[in-house]
Amino acid sequence: MAAIDLGRQMVADRAAAGFLADVASMVDANPHPHGAELLVTVSGADGRELGHVSVDVTNLWELGDVASRRAASPVDHTPKRGLRLVRGEA
């Protein structure tokens, strides 16, 4: 496996683990009266299963709402040019 592929895999693993942990925390902080009824599984594009988390319909709906708002206002990744004084004296 090339170093760049290993690096991408490590970033994907870390992102998946963070996402799953954050969703679990969200479910714990905002419990649904009927409990978690759905299972969200994260898999890599290569087929590796990276983990899963139980979630209720309300919290999953809210995650979908956040994704919808982000889709409506995508992040601009174009580099900004300009000078900026970070620290120093004139």
C-alpha positions as CSV (number, residue, x, y, z in Angstrom):
1,M,0.0,0.0,0.0
2,A,1.4,3.4,-1.0
3,A,2.0,5.9,1.8
4,I,-0.6,8.3,0.4
5,D,-3.2,5.5,0.4
6,L,-2.3,4.6,4.0
7,G,-2.6,8.3,4.9
8,R,-6.0,8.6,3.3
9,Q,-7.2,5.4,5.0
10,M,-6.0,6.8,8.4
11,V,-7.9,10.0,7.8
12,A,-11.0,8.2,6.8
13,D,-10.8,5.9,9.8
14,R,-10.3,8.9,12.2
15,A,-13.2,10.8,10.6
16,A,-15.5,7.7,10.8
17,A,-14.6,7.1,14.5
18,G,-15.2,10.8,15.3
19,F,-18.5,10.9,13.5
20,L,-19.8,7.7,15.2
21,A,-18.7,9.0,18.6
22,D,-20.3,12.4,18.1
23,V,-23.6,10.8,16.9
24,A,-23.5,8.5,20.0
25,S,-23.0,11.5,22.2
26,M,-25.8,13.3,20.5
27,V,-28.2,10.4,21.1
28,D,-27.1,10.2,24.7
29,A,-27.6,13.9,25.3
30,N,-31.0,14.0,23.5
31,P,-32.7,10.6,24.2
32,H,-35.9,9.8,22.3
33,P,-38.8,8.3,24.4
34,H,-38.9,5.2,22.2
35,G,-35.1,4.7,22.2
36,A,-32.7,4.2,19.2
37,E,-34.5,2.3,16.5
38,L,-32.1,2.7,13.6
39,L,-28.5,1.5,13.0
40,V,-26.2,3.8,11.1
41,T,-23.2,1.9,9.7
42,V,-20.1,3.6,8.2
43,S,-18.2,1.7,5.6
44,G,-15.2,2.7,3.6
45,A,-15.4,2.9,-0.2
46,D,-13.2,-0.2,-0.3
47,G,-15.9,-2.2,1.7
48,R,-14.3,-2.1,5.1
49,E,-16.8,-1.6,7.9
50,L,-15.6,1.2,10.0
51,G,-18.3,1.0,12.7
52,H,-21.9,1.6,13.6
53,V,-24.1,3.5,16.0
54,S,-27.7,3.2,17.1
55,V,-29.7,6.3,16.6
56,D,-33.3,7.4,17.0
57,V,-35.5,9.0,14.3
58,T,-35.4,12.5,15.8
59,N,-31.6,12.7,16.0
60,L,-31.2,11.2,12.6
61,W,-33.7,13.7,11.2
62,E,-31.6,16.5,12.7
63,L,-28.4,15.1,11.2
64,G,-30.2,15.1,7.8
65,D,-31.3,18.7,8.4
66,V,-27.7,19.8,9.1
67,A,-26.5,18.0,5.9
68,S,-29.3,19.7,3.9
69,R,-28.3,23.2,5.1
70,R,-24.7,22.5,4.3
71,A,-25.6,21.3,0.8
72,A,-27.5,24.6,0.3
73,S,-24.5,26.6,1.4
74,P,-21.3,24.7,0.3
75,V,-18.0,25.7,1.8
76,D,-15.8,27.7,-0.5
77,H,-12.4,25.9,-0.6
78,T,-10.7,28.4,-3.0
79,P,-7.5,29.9,-1.5
80,K,-7.7,33.5,-0.4
81,R,-4.9,35.7,-1.5
82,G,-3.6,38.7,0.5
83,L,-1.2,39.8,3.1
84,R,-1.9,39.5,6.8
85,L,0.3,40.8,9.6
86,V,0.5,37.9,12.1
87,R,2.9,39.4,14.6
88,G,5.7,41.9,14.6
89,E,6.5,45.6,14.6
90,A,6.5,48.0,11.8
